[in-house]
Amino acid sequence: MILPTSIQRLFYRYHADRLDTTKHEPLIIQTVLEDGSLADWSWLFATYGWDTVRDWVADPVHAAQLSPRAEWFWTGVFLGKPHETPRWDGGNHRRMVPVDALPAWLTDELR
């Protein structure tokens, strides 16, 4: 399923019209948790379900892809307390981006 137009605005760095809710689930969950509004979060939970999103957040590798404030908030919501991960000691904050979601103008050397 393709992302609804109302959600595509969050994916301005990508070809939002090419993102598939199944194939690109990790990127979509991460981006909506990080940058979404209440309406966007409602869509996220309706699309993936509470358990799927909770399991994504509960995985420290996934949660570390969020900004510190978003990780603290969402782990608090889902797990009852913020993660105490190495991320707080300067861990990495990286987005895992699927290559097929990158814009065409990005050179092959950067892919």
DOVEX-66200 format. One record per residue (C-alpha): x negated, y negated, z; residue number from 1. Coordinates in pm, 1 decimal. Each point is the difference from the previous one (the first is absolute). Layout:
% residues N
+----------+----------+----------+-----+
:        X :        Y :        Z : num :
+----------+----------+----------+-----+
:        X :        Y :        Z : NUM :
...
+----------+----------+----------+-----+
END
This chain:
% residues 111
+----------+----------+----------+-----+
:        X :        Y :        Z : num :
+----------+----------+----------+-----+
:      0.0 :      0.0 :      0.0 :   1 :
:   -129.7 :   -345.9 :    -88.8 :   2 :
:    -17.7 :   -271.5 :    264.5 :   3 :
:    302.6 :   -228.1 :     16.7 :   4 :
:    -58.5 :   -354.9 :   -122.5 :   5 :
:     48.5 :   -137.9 :    351.0 :   6 :
:   -302.9 :    200.1 :    123.2 :   7 :
:   -222.0 :    -52.2 :   -305.7 :   8 :
:    -95.7 :   -350.7 :    115.0 :   9 :
:   -213.7 :    158.7 :    275.3 :  10 :
:   -212.4 :    174.7 :   -263.4 :  11 :
:   -120.7 :   -306.9 :   -187.3 :  12 :
:   -351.2 :    148.9 :    -21.2 :  13 :
:    125.7 :    304.7 :   -190.2 :  14 :
:    227.8 :     95.9 :   -283.9 :  15 :
:    296.4 :     17.1 :    233.7 :  16 :
:    225.9 :    123.2 :   -277.4 :  17 :
:   -223.3 :    308.5 :    -36.2 :  18 :
:     -4.4 :    101.2 :    366.1 :  19 :
:    195.6 :    313.7 :     74.2 :  20 :
:    148.8 :     48.8 :    346.7 :  21 :
:   -120.3 :    361.3 :     11.6 :  22 :
:   -339.3 :    -20.7 :   -170.6 :  23 :
:   -105.7 :   -322.9 :    171.6 :  24 :
:    161.6 :     60.1 :    339.3 :  25 :
:   -307.9 :    -83.5 :    214.2 :  26 :
:    -61.0 :   -332.2 :   -175.8 :  27 :
:    367.9 :    -92.3 :     17.3 :  28 :
:     34.9 :     83.4 :    369.2 :  29 :
:   -317.9 :   -190.1 :     84.6 :  30 :
:     92.7 :   -308.9 :   -200.3 :  31 :
:    358.2 :    -23.3 :    124.2 :  32 :
:   -105.4 :     47.0 :    364.0 :  33 :
:   -270.6 :   -261.2 :    -42.9 :  34 :
:    172.3 :   -265.6 :   -208.9 :  35 :
:    370.0 :     78.3 :      4.5 :  36 :
:    296.7 :   -176.7 :    156.9 :  37 :
:    282.4 :    154.7 :    202.3 :  38 :
:    189.5 :     69.2 :   -321.7 :  39 :
:   -309.0 :    165.0 :   -150.3 :  40 :
:    -46.0 :    215.6 :    309.1 :  41 :
:    365.0 :    106.1 :    -21.6 :  42 :
:    -60.5 :    109.4 :   -359.6 :  43 :
:   -315.4 :    185.7 :    106.3 :  44 :
:    179.7 :    197.7 :    272.0 :  45 :
:    297.9 :     70.2 :   -227.4 :  46 :
:   -234.0 :    125.5 :   -273.8 :  47 :
:   -249.3 :    207.1 :    200.4 :  48 :
:    171.9 :     56.2 :    332.5 :  49 :
:   -113.5 :    -85.1 :    349.6 :  50 :
:   -196.0 :    325.4 :     44.6 :  51 :
:   -206.7 :    -42.1 :   -317.8 :  52 :
:    -98.0 :   -356.3 :     86.0 :  53 :
:    -72.2 :     94.9 :    362.5 :  54 :
:   -223.0 :    289.0 :   -113.3 :  55 :
:   -186.5 :   -235.4 :   -234.9 :  56 :
:    -60.8 :   -249.1 :    283.2 :  57 :
:    -94.6 :    278.4 :    243.6 :  58 :
:   -289.0 :    103.8 :   -225.7 :  59 :
:   -293.9 :   -216.8 :    114.4 :  60 :
:   -149.7 :      1.9 :   -350.2 :  61 :
:    318.4 :   -149.1 :   -144.4 :  62 :
:     59.4 :   -241.5 :    286.9 :  63 :
:   -357.2 :   -132.0 :    -33.3 :  64 :
:     89.3 :   -122.4 :   -348.8 :  65 :
:    233.1 :   -254.9 :    159.1 :  66 :
:   -123.6 :   -330.4 :    135.7 :  67 :
:    -72.6 :      8.4 :    374.5 :  68 :
:    321.5 :   -188.3 :     82.5 :  69 :
:    215.3 :    228.8 :   -216.9 :  70 :
:   -169.6 :    313.1 :    133.9 :  71 :
:     51.5 :   -115.7 :    358.1 :  72 :
:    366.5 :    -82.4 :    -64.8 :  73 :
:     96.9 :    313.8 :   -192.6 :  74 :
:   -186.8 :    246.3 :    220.0 :  75 :
:    170.2 :   -166.4 :    295.6 :  76 :
:    340.2 :     38.4 :   -166.4 :  77 :
:    -45.1 :    361.4 :   -107.6 :  78 :
:   -233.9 :    141.0 :    262.9 :  79 :
:     92.8 :   -207.3 :    304.8 :  80 :
:   -347.5 :   -153.4 :     24.9 :  81 :
:   -255.8 :   -136.8 :   -244.1 :  82 :
:   -262.9 :    232.6 :   -143.6 :  83 :
:   -331.0 :     -2.4 :    176.2 :  84 :
:   -207.7 :     77.3 :   -305.4 :  85 :
:   -354.0 :    -87.9 :   -107.2 :  86 :
:    164.1 :   -257.1 :   -225.8 :  87 :
:     18.4 :   -237.2 :    296.1 :  88 :
:   -379.4 :     18.8 :     21.4 :  89 :
:    -38.8 :   -126.6 :   -354.8 :  90 :
:    141.5 :    289.9 :   -200.4 :  91 :
:     81.6 :    -41.3 :   -364.2 :  92 :
:    308.8 :   -173.2 :   -132.8 :  93 :
:     37.4 :    144.1 :   -347.6 :  94 :
:    294.1 :     46.8 :   -226.4 :  95 :
:     10.9 :    325.3 :   -188.9 :  96 :
:    102.5 :   -110.9 :   -346.6 :  97 :
:    102.3 :    246.6 :   -269.8 :  98 :
:   -191.4 :    -72.1 :   -320.7 :  99 :
:    313.2 :      6.0 :   -215.2 : 100 :
:    145.3 :   -284.4 :    208.0 : 101 :
:   -289.4 :   -237.3 :    -70.1 : 102 :
:     52.0 :   -283.2 :   -246.4 : 103 :
:   -114.5 :     52.3 :   -357.4 : 104 :
:   -237.5 :   -297.8 :     14.5 : 105 :
:   -213.3 :    169.5 :    265.5 : 106 :
:   -309.1 :    132.5 :   -174.2 : 107 :
:    -73.0 :    369.3 :    -10.6 : 108 :
:   -316.8 :    -62.1 :    200.9 : 109 :
:    206.8 :   -104.5 :    300.1 : 110 :
:    245.3 :    287.9 :    -23.1 : 111 :
+----------+----------+----------+-----+
END
